[in-house]
């Protein structure tokens, strides 16, 4: 096992040569904290860069998904059993006009 420390100084509790006061931070509860001045400096430099915009399509999809997840569950077991019985008995008739309309609406 190698004794070389390859951890980045980005992670807390790493061994670095700089002291905490030289970095402008303090130790609170085992984690490094920035001073108020350093926090303000960081926000000034990254405030405009660290923004995320979510498109309208994604928002609409999330709204639709939420509505679908909250919708009551539909029980089609009775309809399915009726159609299976009609098919087995040979009495099921296809509505060709309705089928054509459905195909056209899904394709166009």
Phi, psi and omega in degrees: 000132182280146179262011180278130180272112182258007180290144179284153177287355177294324185278144179294158177062029176264154179277117178231164181274339179282146175275163180299321181291329179289331180277346180085028182230177178220163181262118179229118177059031179086358180240147178287137178236142176280152173287166180298321180294318181292321178297319178295318179298317180295317179295323178296320183281326186248359183304317180276337182278336187262040180250146179236134175244134180255126183293159181297326179296320179292319178297318180295318178299317180297321179295316180294318180297318180297317179295320180293322180291330181270353181288148179293148181288138181263132179256105180259014186297324179294316179296318180296316179298319179297315180294321177298319180294319178295318179295316181296324181277348180080018181257000181285130178242131181280133174272093186295324178294316178296320178297316179298318179298316179298317180297316181294322180289328179280333181277328184241000000 
